[in-house]
């Protein structure tokens, strides 16, 4: 069904279509008679043998929705009925911000890919925290991750304060945190991946974490464009700071070898989708082998099929996440992946 209507969706601006679809999904889930039941019977994954515990959290299956799809936590309940084992919201910043000028998302259909330069557009951490508090009052079983970042106008030397504000505000309403220093769409953000500022940021958050009676797993989301020497630093940083793990990977700035005409493929922003499949898997394997599986890895980047997901798990990932593959392949991809995984 999705493959029949996808060509219609793809005639329109990708950002506008995104909000058109998720808003109607939410309406169908919340207000249509039997809407929730129809979604669950069609897409939800109720397959024994897929449950797993990673960094102290129990997941009903290892397939999650990556950050960026539901930045403000507006559609979690509806999305959870599409089979996802967990949902990551954000990236959220302390203050609301509009993001970069539009248009800021582009389809590369010949490559089954997207370029985005959204720029952390979101309604701010207070709005997200309140929305998650209401969700928790109704659903305690949905695993939710909070992806946190800094505001565009915050200089890097003050960035740690933005991450602390988001961490403190979301602590009681998320299951785990993701520190995003790898988006290419906020000027200077990737400089925080360098060893010294990254150690300072993560140690500060860990000190904050340990002050609470319970702690939350903190993960680091990294870029696929890091060299092996930089990945060696990541392994050392994760082990030294004691954070829970890594998400590999964010979007790439490498746009070589694309089939899509240059008018689109050279747009500024991060590239996601099939062109990232191999590189993200390479990064997962390198981190897993180099660390001797010392910490969990969530694999994301170019998962468009059950094989793509299995390859990332075989490379050393404990969980996987979808974004662009979900857009190109449709909501049925979650169940298809899970059905194949259970055979393994």
For each residue, the residues with C-beta under 8 A, 3 or more apart:
1: 4 5 330
2: 5 6 329 330 331 332
3: 6 330
4: 1 7
5: 1 2 8 9
6: 2 3 9 10 328 330
7: 4 10 11
8: 5 11
9: 5 6 12 17 21
10: 6 7 17 107 109
11: 7 8
12: 9 16 17 20
13: 16 17 103 105
14: 17 18 105 106 107 114
15: 18 19 102 103 104 105
16: 12 13 19 20
17: 9 10 12 13 14 20 21
18: 14 15 21 22 105 327
19: 15 16 22 23
20: 12 16 17 23 24
21: 9 17 18 24 25
22: 18 19 25 26 69 70 74 75 78 79
23: 19 20 26 27
24: 20 21 27 28
25: 21 22 28 29 75 78 79
26: 22 23 29 30 74 75 77 78
27: 23 24 30 31 32
28: 24 25 31 32 35 38 39 78
29: 25 26 32 35 36 39 77 78 81
30: 26 27 35 77 78
31: 27 28 35
32: 27 28 29 35 38
33:
34: 37 38
35: 28 29 30 31 32 38 39
36: 29 39 40 81
37: 34 40 41
38: 28 32 34 35 41 42
39: 28 29 35 36 42 43 44 78 81 82
40: 36 37 43 44 81
41: 37 38 44
42: 38 39
43: 39 40 81 82 83 331 332 334 335
44: 39 40 41 81 82 83 335
45: 50 60 61 63 83 85 334 335 338
46:
47: 50 61 338 339 342
48: 51 342
49: 342
50: 45 47 60 61 62 85 338 341 342
51: 48 58 59 60 61
52: 58 59 62 318 319
53: 56 57 58 59
54: 57 59 245 296 318 319
55: 176 217 219 244 245 296
56: 53 217
57: 53 54 86 143 175 176 217
58: 51 52 53 143
59: 51 52 53 54 62 64 85 86 143 319
60: 45 50 51 85
61: 45 47 50 51 83 84 85 338 341
62: 50 52 59 85 313 318 319 320 341
63: 45 83 84 85 309 319 320 321 322 334 337 338 341
64: 59 84 85 86 87 88 143 145 298 319 320 321 322
65: 69 70 79 84 86 87 88 321 322 323 326
66: 69 88 300 321 322 323
67: 71 88 89 90 91 145 147 178 180 221
68: 71 90 91 116 118 147 323
69: 22 65 66 79 323 326
70: 22 65 73 74 75 76 79 87 89
71: 67 68 89 90 91 92 121 122 123
72: 89 92 122 123 127 128 131
73: 70 76 89 128 131 132 135 144
74: 22 26 70 131
75: 22 25 26 70 78 79
76: 70 73 79 80 87 89 135 142 144
77: 26 29 30 80 81 135 138 139 142
78: 22 25 26 28 29 30 39 75 81 82
79: 22 25 65 69 70 75 76 82 84 87
80: 76 77 84 87 139 142
81: 29 36 39 40 43 44 77 78
82: 39 43 44 78 79 331 334
83: 43 44 45 61 63 331 334 335 338
84: 61 63 64 65 79 80 87 334
85: 45 50 59 60 61 62 63 64 143 319
86: 57 59 64 65 142 143 144 145 175 319
87: 64 65 70 76 79 80 84 142 143 144 145
88: 64 65 66 67 144 145 146 147 178 321
89: 67 70 71 72 73 76 92 128 132 144 145 146 147 174
90: 67 68 71 122 128 146 147 148 149 178 180
91: 67 68 71 120 122 147 148 149 180 183
92: 71 72 89 122 124 125 128 146 147 148 149 166 170
93: 96 97 120 122 124 125 148 149 150 151 152 162 166
94: 124 125 150 151 162 165 166 169
95: 124 151
96: 93 122 123 124 127
97: 93 119 120 121 122 124 151 152
98: 121
99: 104 118 119 120 121 122
100: 104 117 118 119 121 185
101: 104
102: 15
103: 13 15 106
104: 15 99 100 101 116 117 118 119 269
105: 13 14 15 18 114 115 116 117 118 269
106: 14 103 114 115 116 264 267 269
107: 10 14 113 114 264
108: 111 112 113 114 115 258 259 260 264 265 271 273
109: 10 112 260
110: 258 259 260
111: 108 258 259 260 265 273 274 275
112: 108 109 273 274 304 324 328
113: 107 108 258 260 271 272 273 274 275 276 324
114: 14 105 106 107 108 271 272 273 324 327
115: 105 106 108 255 264 265 267 268 269 270 271 272
116: 68 104 105 106 185 251 269 270 272
117: 100 104 105 184 185 267 268 269 270
118: 68 99 100 104 105 121 185
119: 97 99 100 104 152 185 186
120: 91 93 97 99 149 151 152 183 185 186
121: 71 97 98 99 100 118
122: 71 72 90 91 92 93 96 97 99 128
123: 71 72 96 127 128
124: 92 93 94 95 96 97 127 128
125: 92 93 94 128 129 148 165 166 169 170
126: 129 130 169
127: 72 96 123 124 130 131
128: 72 73 89 90 92 122 123 124 125 131 132 146 170
129: 125 126 132 133 169 170 173
130: 126 127 133 134
131: 72 73 74 127 128 134 135
132: 73 89 128 129 135 136 144 146 170 173 174
133: 129 130 136 137 172 173
134: 130 131 137 138
135: 73 76 77 131 132 138 139 142 144 173
136: 132 133 139 140 173
137: 133 134
138: 77 134 135
139: 77 80 135 136 142
140: 136
141:
142: 76 77 80 86 87 135 139
143: 57 58 59 64 85 86 87 175
144: 73 76 86 87 88 89 132 135 173 174 175
145: 64 67 86 87 88 89 174 175 176 177 178 219
146: 88 89 90 92 128 132 166 170 173 174 176 177 178
147: 67 68 88 89 90 91 92 177 178 180 221
148: 90 91 92 93 125 163 166 167 170 177 178 179 180
149: 90 91 92 93 120 162 163 166 180 181 183 186 189
150: 93 94 154 159 162 163 186 189
151: 93 94 95 97 120 154 162
152: 93 97 119 120 186 187
153:
154: 150 151 158 159 161 162
155: 158 159
156: 159 188 189 191 192 197
157:
158: 154 155 161 162
159: 150 154 155 156 162 163 192 197 201
160: 163 164 200 201 204
161: 154 158 164 165
162: 93 94 149 150 151 154 158 159 165 166
163: 148 149 150 159 160 166 167 179 201 204 205
164: 160 161 167 168 204 205 208
165: 94 125 161 162 168 169
166: 92 93 94 125 146 148 149 162 163 169 170
167: 148 163 164 170 171 177 205 208 209
168: 164 165 171 208
169: 94 125 126 129 165 166
170: 92 125 128 129 132 146 148 166 167 173 174 177
171: 167 168 174 212 216
172: 133
173: 129 132 133 135 136 144 146 170
174: 89 132 144 145 146 170 171 177 216
175: 57 86 143 144 145 216 217
176: 55 57 145 146 216 217 218 219 244
177: 145 146 147 148 167 170 174 205 216 217 218 219
178: 67 88 90 145 146 147 148 218 219 220 221 247
179: 148 163 201 202 205 218 219 220 221
180: 67 90 91 147 148 149 183 189 221 250
181: 149 189 190 192 193 198 201 220 221
182: 189 190 193 221 222 223 249 250
183: 91 120 149 180 186 189 190 250 251 270
184: 117 189 190 223 250 251 253 269 270
185: 100 116 117 118 119 120 189 269 270
186: 119 120 149 150 152 183 189
187: 152
188: 156 191 192
189: 149 150 156 180 181 182 183 184 185 186 192
190: 181 182 183 184 193 223
191: 156 188 194 197
192: 156 159 181 188 189 197 198 201
193: 181 182 190 198 222 223 226 230
194: 191 197 198
195: 198 199 233 236 237
196: 199 200
197: 156 159 191 192 194 200 201
198: 181 192 193 194 195 201 202 220 237
199: 195 196 202 203 237 240 241
200: 160 196 197 203 204
201: 159 160 163 179 181 192 197 198 204 205
202: 179 198 199 205 206 218 220 237 241 243
203: 199 200 206 207 241
204: 160 163 164 200 201 207 208
205: 163 164 167 177 179 201 202 208 209 218 243
206: 202 203 209 210 218 241 242 243
207: 203 204 210 211
208: 164 167 168 204 205 211 212
209: 167 205 206 212 215 216 218
210: 206 207 215
211: 207 208
212: 171 208 209 215 216
213:
214:
215: 209 210 212
216: 171 174 175 176 177 209 212
217: 55 56 57 175 176 177 243 244 245
218: 176 177 178 179 202 205 206 209 243 244
219: 55 145 176 177 178 179 243 244 245 246 247 298
220: 178 179 181 198 202 234 237 238 243 245 246 247
221: 67 147 178 179 180 181 182 246 247 248 249 250
222: 182 193 226 231 234 246 247 248 249 250 283
223: 182 184 190 193 226 249 250 251 252 253
224: 248 249 250 251 252 254 276 279 280 283 301
225: 252 253 254
226: 193 222 223 230 231 234 283
227: 230 231
228: 231 232 286
229: 232 233
230: 193 226 227 233 234
231: 222 226 227 228 234 235 283 286 287 290
232: 228 229 235 236 290
233: 195 229 230 236 237
234: 220 222 226 230 231 237 238 246 287
235: 231 232 238 239 287 290 291 294
236: 195 232 233 239 240
237: 195 198 199 202 220 233 234 240 241
238: 220 234 235 241 243 245 246 291 294 295
239: 235 236 242 291 294 295
240: 199 236 237
241: 199 202 203 206 237 238
242: 206 239
243: 202 205 206 217 218 219 220 238 295
244: 55 176 217 218 219 295 296
245: 54 55 217 219 220 238 295 296 297 298 318
246: 219 220 221 222 234 238 287 295 296 297 298
247: 178 219 220 221 222 250 297 298 300 321
248: 221 222 224 280 283 284 287 297 298 299 300 301 317
249: 182 221 222 223 224 252 276 279 280 283 300 301
250: 180 182 183 184 221 222 223 224 247 270 301
251: 116 183 184 223 224 269 270 271 272 276
252: 223 224 225 249 255 270 271 272 275 276 279
253: 184 223 225 270 271
254: 224 225 271 279
255: 115 252 258 265 266 271 275
256:
257: 275
258: 108 110 111 113 255 265 271 275
259: 108 110 111
260: 108 109 110 111 113 264 265
261: 264 265
262: 265 266
263: 266
264: 106 107 108 115 260 261 267
265: 108 111 115 255 258 260 261 262
266: 255 262 263
267: 106 115 117 264
268: 115 117
269: 104 105 106 115 116 117 184 185 251
270: 115 116 117 183 184 185 250 251 252 253
271: 108 113 114 115 251 252 253 254 255 258 275 276
272: 113 114 115 116 251 252 276 301 302 323 324
273: 108 111 112 113 114 276 302 304 324 325 328
274: 111 112 113 277 302 304 324
275: 111 113 252 255 257 258 271 302
276: 113 224 249 251 252 271 272 273 279 280 301 302
277: 274 280 281 301 302 303 304 308
278: 281 282 302
279: 224 249 252 254 276 282 283 301
280: 224 248 249 276 277 283 284 299 300 301 302 312
281: 277 278 284 285 299 301 311 312 315
282: 278 279 285 286 315
283: 222 224 226 231 248 249 279 280 286 287
284: 248 280 281 287 288 297 299 312 315 316 317
285: 281 282 288 289 315 316
286: 228 231 282 283 289 290
287: 231 234 235 246 248 283 284 290 291 297 316
288: 284 285 291 293 297 315 316 317
289: 285 286 292 316
290: 231 232 235 286 287
291: 235 238 239 287 288 294 295
292: 289
293: 288 316
294: 235 238 239 291
295: 238 239 243 244 245 246 291
296: 54 55 244 245 246 318 319
297: 245 246 247 248 284 287 288 316 317 318
298: 64 219 245 246 247 248 317 318 319 320 321
299: 248 280 281 284 303 309 312 313 315 317 319 320 321
300: 66 247 248 249 280 303 320 321 322 323
301: 224 248 249 250 272 276 277 279 280 281
302: 272 273 274 275 276 277 278 280 308 324 325
303: 277 299 300 308 309 312 320 321 322 325 337
304: 112 273 274 277 308 324 325 328 329 333
305: 308 309 325 329 333 336 337
306: 309 310 336 337 339 340 341
307: 310 311 340
308: 277 302 303 304 305 311 312 325
309: 63 299 303 305 306 312 313 320 337 340 341
310: 306 307 313 314 340 341 344
311: 281 307 308 314 315
312: 280 281 284 299 303 308 309 315 317 320
313: 62 299 309 310 316 317 318 320 341
314: 310 311
315: 281 282 284 285 288 299 311 312
316: 284 285 287 288 289 293 297 313
317: 248 284 288 297 298 299 312 313 320
318: 52 54 62 245 296 297 298 313
319: 52 54 59 62 63 64 85 86 296 298 299
320: 62 63 64 298 299 300 303 309 312 313 317 337
321: 63 64 65 66 88 247 298 299 300 303
322: 63 64 65 66 300 303 325 326 333 334
323: 65 66 68 69 272 300 326 327
324: 112 113 114 272 273 274 302 304 327 328
325: 273 302 303 304 305 308 322 328 329 333
326: 65 69 322 323 329 330 331 333 334
327: 18 114 323 324
328: 6 112 273 304 324 325
329: 2 304 305 325 326 332 333
330: 1 2 3 6 326 333
331: 2 43 82 83 326 334
332: 2 43 329 335 336
333: 304 305 322 325 326 329 330 336 337
334: 43 45 63 82 83 84 322 326 331 337 338
335: 43 44 45 83 332 338 339
336: 305 306 332 333 339 340
337: 63 303 305 306 309 320 333 334 340 341
338: 45 47 50 61 63 83 334 335 341 342
339: 47 306 335 336 342 343
340: 306 307 309 310 336 337 343 344
341: 50 61 62 63 306 309 310 313 337 338 344
342: 47 48 49 50 338 339
343: 339 340
344: 310 340 341
